[in-house]
Amino acid sequence: MSEIARASIRSDSSRLDELVAVYSGDAAFRDQLDLEDGWLCRWNSTWRMGSGEVSWPVRDMAHVPVLSSRPMRGFTWRAKQRHRPGLEVMASTGRGHGFESLEEMRLLVTLDFVGASEVLSQPFRLDFGRKGGSSWHIPDYLAVIGGGMWLMDVRPMGLIKDEDALKFAAAREMAAACGWQYSVVAGWRPHVWSVLDHLSSRRRPVRDLLGMRDQLLTIIGGREGRVMTFSALADATSVPSVGRANIVRLLWQRELGVDLGSPLRDSSLIWGM
């Protein structure tokens, strides 16, 4: 088996669901939802469009101008607040996106890495039926990845309560009815976030005055098996210190590959495309 084939999480081809740890315990709460005939008409989604709000039943969600919406909640800062909001500027969309916690910020960085072409924070309010009443939920993110829609909530595994799981179950049913994917991001696969955090430091566009990209791709592409250690690849460039920074940049851009399931170090194996 080749060294590339042994990689547990290939950075050059991994999908979002290979990078995060997802929660699926909401399946146990599905029977508490009102899913009797006609639920697609009874459940509603409310979106902020322009200066007002517009509601659609889940049945008509295909007609919602999703990319024209605004966040259902604002992202505010004040002294002594317990959560950590902010704006994360994504290279793939070219603008800032709101987050309410460090875990949400990490997901935005990861969405940037997998090339999400659009991300909506707090995209809509879902009003859904439950046995004996009704409830509501505002999912955390709706992303466009590879032309498909991916609805997401973010909650660390240890903080998920039964009331959260019920809301996640409702969001999953709605997403399935719309033909969207849905995930509850509850953590990270081992080492993935620490590596992505480092790679993201080189995600901004820069001028390649020394032609490092061509040097690196020529070096790695000209070797049998196309696999070298990080340090050997950097040392083979005309300016190794600059080569190191550009290896990281090309790993972020997925023009080079590494195993995200292991810490990034000098001995890490790098491969070309």
Salt bridges, closest charged atoms under 4 A:
GLU3 OE2 - ARG6 NH1 3.01
ASP12 OD2 - ARG10 NH2 2.63
ASP17 OD2 - ARG15 NH2 2.93
ASP26 OD2 - ARG172 NE 2.71
ASP34 OD1 - ARG42 NH2 3.03
GLU53 OE2 - ARG48 NE 3.52
ASP60 OD1 - ARG59 NE 3.21
GLU88 OE2 - ARG203 NH2 2.26
GLU100 OE1 - ARG73 NH2 3.51
GLU103 OE2 - ARG106 NH1 2.62
ASP112 OD2 - ARG203 NH1 2.56
GLU118 OE2 - ARG95 NH2 2.73
ASP127 OD1 - ARG125 NH2 3.09
ASP153 OD2 - HIS137 NE2 3.01
ASP164 OD2 - ARG155 NH1 2.87
GLU173 OE2 - ARG30 NE 2.47
ASP214 OD1 - ARG213 NH1 3.50
GLU255 OE1 - ARG213 NH2 2.59
ASP266 OD1 - ARG244 NH1 2.94
